Structures are given as C-alpha cells and as structure tokens.
Amino acid sequence: MTSSLDKGKGQNGTAITTAAGPAEINSDPISPLGSTATLSAFPVEVQISSSPKNGTAQPSLPADEVDVTDPYALRGQKRDKDTYRKEDSGLSQRRHKKVKKYYNRQNALIDAYLNSADEEALEVEDNLKNGGKVRFAVNASFVCNFCLFIIQLYAAISTGSLALFATAADAFMDLVSSIVMLVTSRMAATPKVHKYPVGRKRVETVGIILFCALMTTVAVQLIIESGRALGHGPPDSKQLEIIPIVFVSTAIFAKGSLFVYCFLLRRYPAARIFMIDHRNDIAVNLFGLIMSIVGSRFLKVWFLDPTGAICIALLILWSWASTAFEHVWYLVGKSAPQDFLNKVVYMSITHDERIEKIDTVRAYHAGDKFYAEVDIIMSETEPLKVTHDVAQTLQRKLEGLADVERAFVHVDYDFEHDVFEEHKALYEKTKPKPARKPLAERVRGRLSIIGFGPDGTQVNSDASVTSSADEVQQPAQKKGIVARIFGRR
C-alpha cells in the first residue's frame, strides 16, 4: 500500500476528519466511520483531514479534554445492537443482516485501532497462559497419531479393505507429518541469533508445507491403488469383523476430542494445522468405515470400497494442496490484509505530533507473520536526535503488534517524489507495446488479403489488381485459406 497521508490528507477509506482536536465523524448509518464504503466488504482506512469541511471550520475540544489514547474519538462511534436496530427497523431481514455484519466489522476495527498499543503485553500474557496448552496439543496429537496408526493398520490388514488401508495410510502420514511439525516447532522456539539473526520462525511455515506435501503424496498413491482395484473387478468376499470396527470407531472418537481441543487454540499456527488434520481424519475414517462395511456386506456394490478410497484421497489432496499453496504465498511475500494496513496507518499517524505525513506503508508476509515498512515525513528542521527517537519508538511500537515479526521505519522530509525511486526496481522497464488496431479493422484487413469484402462477399482480385497472365501463376492461387489469412503479406 502506498499513500501520502498527513493530518490533512488520506486516501480511500475511513472517514475520520479532524481540525485541531478530535474527530468529527459522519453519522450515516450505512457508514458509521464516514467511509465511502457500501455494505460490501470495502476496505476501511484512516483518513485524517485538517482542512475545513465544505468551507466551514469544524468544532474542536480544548486540549485538556482530548483523550490521548483516542485522539479521534473513535470509541464514541461504536454502534451497539440497540442503536442500529432502531435505525434499520424499516429494512428487510436480508439487508438488516448485512448492516449488522457491517457494524460488527466496524466495531472490531475500532477495537483493533484502540487496543493496538497493548498487543505486545497481551501476546506475552497469552503465551504464558496458553503456551503450555499449545505444546500439549502438539505432543498429544503426535502420541495419538502413533497409537491410531497401529490400530488402523491392524484393522486394514485383518479386513483387506482398501478404504481402511486408505485410513491407515493417512494415519501413517499423520505420524510422519507430526514428527515434522514437532521438530519445526521446537526449532522455531529456540533461535540461534548468530546464525539466524532474525530468528527461525519461518521454519514453522516450511514445516507446514512439508506436512502438506507428504499428505498430498499419499493421496495420489491411494488414487492409483484404488483405480487398480476397480480395474481388477470384485474381490473375494470377506466379512468385516467387529474388532476392526471398534478400533476405527476409537480412532474417530480420539480425533474428535483432539479436534475440539485444537479448535480452541486455532489462532496458533501449530494448533491450527493439527485442527485441520484432525478434522480431515474424522471425515476420512468415518467415510472409510461406512464404505468398507457396505462394500463387504453387499457384494453387488463391491465397487463402493475402492470408490470410497478414491473419494477419501481426493478430499485429502484438495485440503492439503490448498493449505500448501496458501503457505507458499506466505513465504513468497503476500501482502497483508487491508484491515491490518489500516491499523498500521492509524498507529503511525497518531504516534507523535511531530510526524507530519505518512508517505508509504507496506506490510507483507515473511512466513506466518508480517514485515511492516513505514515511511514517515517530518520537518527538515528537526534535529537528528528527535527524528531518530520518533522513528525508533514507532518501530518498536509496530513490532509490538501480535502479527508483526519485524518493522522498519524510514524518515524523510520530502513527500513529493516517486516512492519507487527509493529502491531498486523489482522488474526491468520494457518499452510500451504499440496500440493495437480495433478488432473490426484487423478483421477487415485479413479479409481483404484473401479476397473478401467487408460484407463477406467474395471480391474478384482482378478488379483491384492489374497484372498480366504471365505474372500470375496458377499454383499460387491454390494457397490454403489458413496460409492466406495468416501468411506473410
């Protein structure tokens, strides 16, 4: 995101307008922050203006009445349920739901702006409170996957069911993947500053990608084996015993319990990936058990067993491939969501009164968390000590956000420049391509080559071209229509 935002200017977004004091905020029920947004999920940004509105000076409060923690009086602009119910009483039920969703999002944004300064302390407190729970979730998932692989392997061998072999293979890959996640989580928690100056948090993202790669590999293998079984025809009849059913049912219950536990801790990357794994395993084991029972009890539908295995494999493939691509883009450097950029803009513009403008704000993934870059504008007469201290405190403040791994703040005195000149060009500049002629004109040109007029009628080439019979050779007139259209002129 690039902007030139000052205490007098901003671009698309929120609607906070101030003079010398707190905010005057549009009270439009569809845009409580004065946003130009409609009910769609339009990005909300902080837009601060020191210029009079419609030529009229805006009211301001005395300096001693301004809340330092909320200089634009956002807290008073939150809408509770009773307020928007009265305002939207005449709306249809569908539109009322959209309005409710919009206000809930706006309230969440205001809370995020106002609580941004406390995120670091809250994160430390949260780690002290829930760090042990996350470690327990990872370790318990590993132990559970090991035990379930043993009992599911026994169930698959004793029955010969391809669907149960699919669940056993899935359990084995869960075991291997759990080892990968366990190792990468411990590596991320034990930094080596001299070898890895900015820590090893991104190794957790690499571990997730490896996890997904292993799971997609087993899914492809299951599809191949199940297709081969379908080609061989009906297998020898073999009744499904009660013990394998009990074992698989135990696996489903254990996975369900771990899914609920990890779901409560889903904001942590390791717990979230295990939550997805347990969710998939519940569906895989349940579906595999049903297909195995039906395929063994009813010989006329023997194909349900390998077909169920293929369905399970496709579910595994889709789930983990999509997760892998999501985290690959995190490593590539995908941009942060618009709401997060808005919060960074708000924190920067309200950080210090000596910051005159916000020139540029960027935030992008470096693994699961973000790197944030902010260019601020300060007066060229400010001493170096002042500019350094303001930039450093802002940098430390941004790094206190729960989603930020590193922050970089650059101070400039000029904002009337091309922001792309500050760094090496990412891509080579190429000469602009000449403008193409309109499609109709290009078609007429091609038709004229092969002897057709604009209306589609054939035109005698002798009428437009005068040549002697000796100059025009007969073989040349038998050229194919494709060659005549796309050949060289």
C-alpha positions as CSV (number, residue, x, y, z in Angstrom):
1,M,0.0,0.0,0.0
2,T,1.4,3.4,-0.9
3,S,-0.1,6.6,0.3
4,S,0.7,10.2,1.1
5,L,-1.3,10.6,4.2
6,D,-1.0,13.6,6.5
7,K,-3.0,15.1,9.2
8,G,-4.7,16.8,6.4
9,K,-4.9,14.1,3.7
10,G,-5.5,10.5,3.1
11,Q,-6.9,8.1,0.5
12,N,-9.8,5.7,0.2
13,G,-11.1,4.6,3.4
14,T,-12.2,5.6,6.8
15,A,-13.5,8.6,7.5
16,I,-12.0,10.4,10.4
17,T,-11.9,14.1,9.8
18,T,-10.3,16.5,12.3
19,A,-9.4,20.1,12.7
20,A,-7.2,20.8,15.8
21,G,-9.0,18.4,18.0
22,P,-10.8,15.1,18.0
23,A,-12.7,13.6,15.1
24,E,-15.9,14.7,13.5
25,I,-17.4,11.5,12.2
26,N,-20.2,11.1,9.7
27,S,-23.2,9.6,11.3
28,D,-24.5,7.9,8.2
29,P,-26.0,4.6,9.4
30,I,-24.5,2.7,6.4
31,S,-21.0,4.1,7.0
32,P,-20.6,4.8,10.7
33,L,-17.0,6.0,10.2
34,G,-17.9,8.2,7.3
35,S,-16.4,5.6,5.0
36,T,-17.2,5.7,1.3
37,A,-17.9,2.0,1.6
38,T,-21.2,0.4,0.9
39,L,-22.4,-2.7,2.5
40,S,-19.8,-4.8,0.7
41,A,-16.5,-5.5,2.4
42,F,-14.9,-2.3,1.2
43,P,-11.5,-1.6,2.9
44,V,-11.7,0.9,5.7
45,E,-8.8,3.3,6.2
46,V,-7.9,6.2,8.4
47,Q,-8.4,9.4,6.5
48,I,-7.5,12.5,8.6
49,S,-8.0,16.0,7.3
50,S,-7.1,19.3,8.8
51,S,-8.8,21.3,6.2
52,P,-12.3,22.7,6.8
53,K,-15.2,20.6,5.6
54,N,-17.4,22.3,3.0
55,G,-15.7,25.6,3.8
56,T,-16.8,25.5,7.4
57,A,-14.4,25.2,10.3
58,Q,-15.0,22.0,12.3
59,P,-15.6,22.2,16.1
60,S,-12.7,21.1,18.3
61,L,-12.4,20.3,22.0
62,P,-9.9,22.0,24.4
63,A,-6.6,20.3,24.6
64,D,-7.2,19.2,28.2
65,E,-10.4,17.4,27.1
66,V,-8.8,15.3,24.3
67,D,-8.2,11.7,25.2
68,V,-4.6,10.9,24.3
69,T,-5.4,7.2,23.8
70,D,-8.2,8.0,21.5
71,P,-7.4,11.3,19.7
72,Y,-10.1,10.9,17.1
73,A,-12.9,9.9,19.5
74,L,-13.4,6.5,17.8
75,R,-14.6,4.9,21.0
76,G,-17.8,7.0,20.9
77,Q,-18.6,6.0,17.4
78,K,-19.1,2.3,18.1
79,R,-22.7,1.2,17.4
80,D,-24.4,-1.2,19.8
81,K,-27.2,-3.6,18.8
82,D,-30.0,-1.3,20.1
83,T,-28.7,1.7,18.1
84,Y,-28.6,0.1,14.7
85,R,-31.8,-1.9,15.3
86,K,-33.7,1.4,15.7
87,E,-32.1,3.0,12.7
88,D,-32.6,-0.1,10.5
89,S,-36.1,-1.0,11.6
90,G,-37.5,-0.4,8.2
91,L,-35.0,-2.6,6.3
92,S,-35.7,-6.1,5.1
93,Q,-34.3,-9.0,7.0
94,R,-31.6,-9.7,4.4
95,R,-30.4,-6.1,4.3
96,H,-30.6,-5.9,8.1
97,K,-28.2,-8.9,8.3
98,K,-25.8,-7.1,6.0
99,V,-26.0,-3.9,8.1
100,K,-25.4,-5.9,11.3
101,K,-22.4,-7.6,9.7
102,Y,-21.0,-4.2,8.6
103,Y,-21.4,-2.6,12.0
104,N,-19.8,-5.6,13.7
105,R,-16.8,-5.3,11.4
106,Q,-16.5,-1.6,12.0
107,N,-16.7,-2.1,15.8
108,A,-14.0,-4.8,15.5
109,L,-11.8,-2.3,13.5
110,I,-12.2,0.4,16.2
111,D,-11.3,-2.1,18.9
112,A,-8.2,-3.1,16.9
113,Y,-7.1,0.5,16.5
114,L,-7.6,1.4,20.2
115,N,-6.1,-1.8,21.6
116,S,-3.1,-1.9,19.2
117,A,-0.7,-0.4,21.8
118,D,-1.5,-3.2,24.3
119,E,-1.0,-6.1,21.8
120,E,2.6,-6.9,22.9
121,A,1.7,-7.2,26.6
122,L,-1.4,-9.2,25.7
123,E,0.7,-11.5,23.5
124,V,3.2,-12.1,26.3
125,E,0.4,-12.8,28.7
126,D,-1.3,-15.1,26.2
127,N,1.9,-17.1,25.6
128,L,2.3,-17.5,29.4
129,K,-1.3,-18.6,29.7
130,N,-1.7,-20.8,26.6
131,G,1.9,-21.8,25.6
132,G,1.7,-25.0,27.6
133,K,-1.7,-25.8,26.1
134,V,-0.3,-25.5,22.5
135,R,2.7,-27.7,23.4
136,F,0.3,-30.2,24.9
137,A,-1.8,-30.1,21.7
138,V,1.2,-30.9,19.6
139,N,2.5,-33.6,21.8
140,A,-0.9,-35.2,22.3
141,S,-1.5,-35.2,18.6
142,F,1.8,-37.0,18.0
143,V,1.1,-39.7,20.6
144,C,-2.5,-40.1,19.3
145,N,-1.3,-40.4,15.7
146,F,1.2,-43.1,16.7
147,C,-1.4,-45.2,18.6
148,L,-4.1,-44.8,15.9
149,F,-1.7,-45.8,13.1
150,I,-1.1,-49.1,14.9
151,I,-4.8,-50.0,15.5
152,Q,-5.8,-48.8,12.0
153,L,-3.1,-50.8,10.3
154,Y,-4.4,-53.9,12.2
155,A,-7.9,-53.1,11.1
156,A,-6.9,-52.7,7.4
157,I,-4.7,-55.9,7.3
158,S,-7.4,-58.0,9.1
159,T,-10.2,-57.0,6.7
160,G,-8.3,-56.3,3.4
161,S,-10.5,-53.3,2.9
162,L,-9.0,-50.6,0.6
163,A,-11.0,-47.9,2.3
164,L,-9.4,-48.9,5.6
165,F,-6.0,-49.1,4.0
166,A,-6.6,-45.6,2.9
167,T,-7.3,-44.5,6.5
168,A,-4.2,-46.5,7.7
169,A,-2.0,-44.8,5.1
170,D,-3.5,-41.4,6.2
171,A,-2.6,-42.3,9.8
172,F,0.9,-43.2,8.8
173,M,1.4,-39.9,7.0
174,D,-0.1,-38.1,10.0
175,L,2.6,-39.7,12.2
176,V,5.4,-38.7,9.9
177,S,3.9,-35.2,9.5
178,S,3.6,-34.9,13.3
179,I,7.3,-35.5,13.6
180,V,8.0,-32.8,11.1
181,M,5.7,-30.3,12.9
182,L,7.2,-31.3,16.3
183,V,10.8,-30.7,15.1
184,T,10.0,-27.4,13.3
185,S,8.0,-26.0,16.3
186,R,11.0,-26.7,18.6
187,M,13.4,-25.2,16.1
188,A,11.2,-22.0,15.8
189,A,11.2,-21.7,19.6
190,T,15.0,-22.0,20.0
191,P,16.6,-19.2,18.0
192,K,20.3,-19.1,17.1
193,V,21.0,-15.4,16.9
194,H,24.4,-15.5,15.3
195,K,23.4,-18.0,12.6
196,Y,19.8,-16.7,12.1
197,P,19.8,-13.0,13.1
198,V,16.0,-12.5,12.8
199,G,15.1,-15.9,14.3
200,R,13.7,-19.1,12.8
201,K,10.0,-18.5,13.0
202,R,9.6,-19.1,9.3
203,V,10.8,-22.7,9.7
204,E,7.3,-23.4,11.1
205,T,5.8,-22.4,7.7
206,V,8.3,-24.6,5.9
207,G,7.2,-27.5,8.2
208,I,3.6,-26.9,7.3
209,I,4.4,-27.0,3.6
210,L,6.4,-30.3,4.1
211,F,3.4,-31.6,6.1
212,C,1.1,-30.8,3.1
213,A,3.5,-32.3,0.6
214,L,3.6,-35.6,2.4
215,M,-0.2,-35.8,2.7
216,T,-0.8,-35.0,-1.0
217,T,1.7,-37.7,-1.9
218,V,-0.2,-40.4,-0.1
219,A,-3.4,-39.1,-1.6
220,V,-2.1,-39.6,-5.1
221,Q,-0.8,-43.1,-4.3
222,L,-4.3,-44.0,-2.9
223,I,-6.0,-42.9,-6.0
224,I,-3.6,-45.1,-8.1
225,E,-4.2,-48.2,-6.0
226,S,-7.9,-47.7,-5.8
227,G,-8.1,-47.3,-9.6
228,R,-6.2,-50.5,-10.0
229,A,-8.6,-52.3,-7.7
230,L,-11.6,-51.1,-9.7
231,G,-9.9,-52.4,-12.8
232,H,-9.4,-55.9,-11.3
233,G,-13.1,-56.4,-10.6
234,P,-14.9,-57.7,-7.5
235,P,-12.5,-59.2,-4.8
236,D,-13.0,-62.3,-2.8
237,S,-15.8,-61.9,-0.3
238,K,-14.6,-61.2,3.3
239,Q,-16.8,-60.2,6.1
240,L,-15.9,-57.3,8.3
241,E,-15.4,-58.3,11.9
242,I,-16.4,-56.3,15.0
243,I,-12.9,-55.7,16.3
244,P,-11.7,-53.5,13.3
245,I,-15.0,-51.6,13.6
246,V,-14.3,-50.9,17.3
247,F,-10.7,-49.8,16.5
248,V,-11.7,-47.4,13.8
249,S,-14.5,-46.0,16.0
250,T,-12.0,-45.4,18.8
251,A,-9.8,-43.5,16.3
252,I,-12.8,-41.3,15.3
253,F,-13.6,-40.5,18.9
254,A,-9.9,-39.7,19.8
255,K,-9.6,-37.5,16.7
256,G,-12.8,-35.7,17.5
257,S,-11.6,-34.9,21.1
258,L,-8.3,-33.5,19.8
259,F,-10.1,-31.5,17.1
260,V,-12.2,-29.8,19.7
261,Y,-9.1,-29.0,21.8
262,C,-7.1,-27.7,18.9
263,F,-10.1,-25.7,17.6
264,L,-10.0,-23.7,20.9
265,L,-6.3,-22.9,20.1
266,R,-6.6,-22.4,16.4
267,R,-5.0,-18.9,16.4
268,Y,-1.7,-20.6,16.9
269,P,-0.1,-21.9,13.6
270,A,0.8,-25.4,15.0
271,A,-2.5,-25.9,16.7
272,R,-4.4,-24.7,13.6
273,I,-2.7,-27.1,11.3
274,F,-3.4,-30.0,13.7
275,M,-7.0,-28.9,13.9
276,I,-7.3,-29.2,10.1
277,D,-5.6,-32.6,10.2
278,H,-8.0,-33.9,12.9
279,R,-11.0,-32.6,11.0
280,N,-9.9,-34.3,7.8
281,D,-9.2,-37.6,9.7
282,I,-12.7,-37.6,11.2
283,A,-14.2,-37.4,7.8
284,V,-11.7,-39.9,6.3
285,N,-12.2,-42.5,9.0
286,L,-16.0,-42.2,9.1
287,F,-16.4,-42.3,5.4
288,G,-13.9,-45.2,5.1
289,L,-15.6,-47.2,7.7
290,I,-19.0,-46.8,6.0
291,M,-17.7,-47.7,2.6
292,S,-15.9,-50.7,4.0
293,I,-19.0,-52.0,5.8
294,V,-21.2,-51.5,2.8
295,G,-18.7,-52.9,0.3
296,S,-18.2,-56.1,2.4
297,R,-21.8,-56.8,3.3
298,F,-23.4,-56.1,-0.1
299,L,-21.4,-57.9,-2.9
300,K,-23.4,-56.2,-5.7
301,V,-21.9,-52.9,-4.7
302,W,-18.3,-54.1,-4.1
303,F,-17.0,-51.1,-6.0
304,L,-18.1,-48.8,-3.2
305,D,-14.9,-49.7,-1.2
306,P,-12.3,-48.6,-3.8
307,T,-14.6,-45.7,-4.8
308,G,-14.8,-44.6,-1.2
309,A,-11.0,-44.8,-1.0
310,I,-10.7,-42.5,-4.1
311,C,-13.1,-40.0,-2.6
312,I,-11.1,-40.0,0.6
313,A,-7.9,-39.5,-1.3
314,L,-9.4,-36.6,-3.3
315,L,-10.6,-35.0,0.0
316,I,-7.0,-35.3,1.4
317,L,-5.5,-34.0,-1.8
318,W,-7.7,-30.9,-2.1
319,S,-7.4,-30.0,1.6
320,W,-3.7,-30.2,1.9
321,A,-2.9,-28.8,-1.6
322,S,-4.9,-25.7,-0.8
323,T,-3.2,-25.3,2.6
324,A,0.2,-25.8,1.0
325,F,-0.4,-23.1,-1.7
326,E,-1.6,-20.7,1.0
327,H,1.6,-21.0,2.9
328,V,3.8,-20.9,-0.2
329,W,2.4,-17.4,-0.9
330,Y,3.3,-16.5,2.7
331,L,6.9,-17.3,2.0
332,V,6.8,-15.5,-1.3
333,G,5.7,-12.3,0.4
334,K,1.9,-12.0,0.0
335,S,0.6,-8.6,1.1
336,A,-1.1,-8.2,4.4
337,P,-4.9,-7.7,4.6
338,Q,-6.3,-4.3,4.1
339,D,-7.6,-4.1,7.7
340,F,-4.1,-4.7,9.0
341,L,-2.7,-1.9,6.8
342,N,-5.3,0.4,8.1
343,K,-4.3,-0.3,11.7
344,V,-0.6,0.4,10.8
345,V,-1.6,3.7,9.2
346,Y,-3.6,4.7,12.3
347,M,-0.8,3.7,14.7
348,S,1.7,5.7,12.7
349,I,-0.3,8.9,12.2
350,T,-1.2,9.0,15.9
351,H,2.2,8.0,17.3
352,D,3.7,11.5,17.6
353,E,2.5,15.0,16.8
354,R,5.8,15.8,15.0
355,I,5.0,13.3,12.3
356,E,3.6,15.4,9.6
357,K,2.7,12.8,7.0
358,I,2.7,9.1,6.3
359,D,4.4,8.6,2.9
360,T,4.3,4.9,2.4
361,V,3.0,1.9,4.4
362,R,3.8,-1.7,3.3
363,A,3.2,-5.0,5.1
364,Y,3.8,-8.4,3.7
365,H,4.1,-12.0,4.9
366,A,7.5,-13.3,5.9
367,G,6.2,-16.7,6.9
368,D,3.1,-16.7,9.1
369,K,3.7,-13.2,10.4
370,F,4.3,-9.8,8.7
371,Y,7.2,-7.5,7.9
372,A,6.0,-3.9,8.1
373,E,7.6,-0.9,6.4
374,V,6.6,2.7,7.1
375,D,7.9,5.9,5.6
376,I,7.1,9.0,7.7
377,I,7.5,12.6,6.9
378,M,9.0,15.0,9.5
379,S,10.2,18.6,9.2
380,E,13.7,19.0,7.8
381,T,14.5,21.4,10.7
382,E,14.0,18.6,13.3
383,P,17.3,17.6,14.9
384,L,18.6,14.1,14.1
385,K,18.1,13.0,17.7
386,V,14.4,13.8,17.5
387,T,13.8,12.1,14.2
388,H,15.8,9.0,15.4
389,D,13.9,8.7,18.6
390,V,10.5,9.2,17.0
391,A,11.3,6.6,14.3
392,Q,12.7,4.1,16.8
393,T,9.8,4.3,19.2
394,L,7.3,3.9,16.3
395,Q,9.3,0.9,15.0
396,R,9.2,-0.7,18.5
397,K,5.5,0.1,18.8
398,L,4.8,-1.7,15.5
399,E,6.9,-4.7,16.4
400,G,4.6,-5.0,19.5
401,L,1.7,-6.0,17.3
402,A,0.9,-9.7,17.5
403,D,1.1,-10.2,13.8
404,V,4.4,-8.3,13.1
405,E,7.7,-10.1,13.2
406,R,9.9,-7.1,12.2
407,A,9.2,-3.4,11.4
408,F,11.2,-0.8,9.6
409,V,10.6,2.9,9.8
410,H,12.2,5.4,7.4
411,V,12.2,9.2,8.0
412,D,12.1,11.6,5.1
413,Y,11.4,15.4,4.8
414,D,10.1,15.4,1.2
415,F,6.9,13.6,0.1
416,E,6.7,14.9,-3.5
417,H,8.8,12.2,-5.0
418,D,8.3,8.8,-6.7
419,V,8.3,6.2,-4.0
420,F,9.5,3.6,-6.5
421,E,12.8,5.6,-6.8
422,E,13.7,4.8,-3.2
423,H,14.6,1.1,-4.0
424,K,16.0,-0.9,-6.9
425,A,13.4,-1.6,-9.5
426,L,11.8,-5.0,-9.0
427,Y,11.2,-5.5,-12.7
428,E,13.0,-4.3,-15.8
429,K,11.3,-1.5,-17.6
430,T,10.2,-2.5,-21.1
431,K,9.2,-0.3,-24.0
432,P,5.5,0.1,-24.2
433,K,3.9,-2.0,-26.9
434,P,2.2,-0.1,-29.8
435,A,-1.5,0.2,-29.5
436,R,-3.3,-2.5,-31.4
437,K,-5.8,-1.6,-34.1
438,P,-9.5,-2.2,-33.4
439,L,-10.7,-5.7,-33.9
440,A,-13.1,-4.8,-36.7
441,E,-10.3,-3.1,-38.6
442,R,-7.9,-6.0,-38.1
443,V,-10.6,-8.5,-39.4
444,R,-11.3,-6.3,-42.5
445,G,-7.6,-6.2,-43.2
446,R,-7.4,-10.0,-43.1
447,L,-10.4,-10.5,-45.2
448,S,-9.1,-8.2,-47.9
449,I,-6.0,-10.3,-48.1
450,I,-7.9,-13.4,-49.1
451,G,-10.3,-11.7,-51.4
452,F,-13.4,-11.0,-49.3
453,G,-15.1,-7.6,-48.9
454,P,-16.3,-6.1,-45.6
455,D,-19.8,-7.6,-46.1
456,G,-18.4,-11.1,-46.6
457,T,-18.9,-11.3,-50.4
458,Q,-16.1,-12.6,-52.5
459,V,-14.3,-9.9,-54.5
460,N,-12.6,-10.6,-57.8
461,S,-9.0,-9.9,-57.3
462,D,-8.7,-8.8,-61.0
463,A,-10.8,-5.8,-60.2
464,S,-8.3,-4.4,-57.8
465,V,-5.1,-5.9,-59.1
466,T,-3.9,-5.5,-62.6
467,S,-1.4,-8.0,-63.8
468,S,-0.6,-9.9,-66.9
469,A,-1.5,-13.6,-67.2
470,D,2.2,-14.4,-67.3
471,E,2.9,-12.8,-63.9
472,V,0.0,-14.7,-62.1
473,Q,0.8,-18.4,-61.7
474,Q,-2.0,-20.9,-61.2
475,P,-0.4,-22.8,-58.2
476,A,-0.1,-19.6,-56.3
477,Q,-3.9,-19.2,-56.4
478,K,-4.5,-22.6,-54.8
479,K,-3.0,-21.5,-51.5
480,G,-4.8,-22.8,-48.4
481,I,-7.2,-20.4,-46.6
482,V,-5.3,-20.7,-43.3
483,A,-2.0,-19.8,-45.1
484,R,-3.7,-17.0,-47.0
485,I,-5.1,-15.5,-43.8
486,F,-2.0,-15.9,-41.5
487,G,0.7,-16.0,-44.1
488,R,3.1,-13.1,-44.7
489,R,1.9,-10.3,-46.7
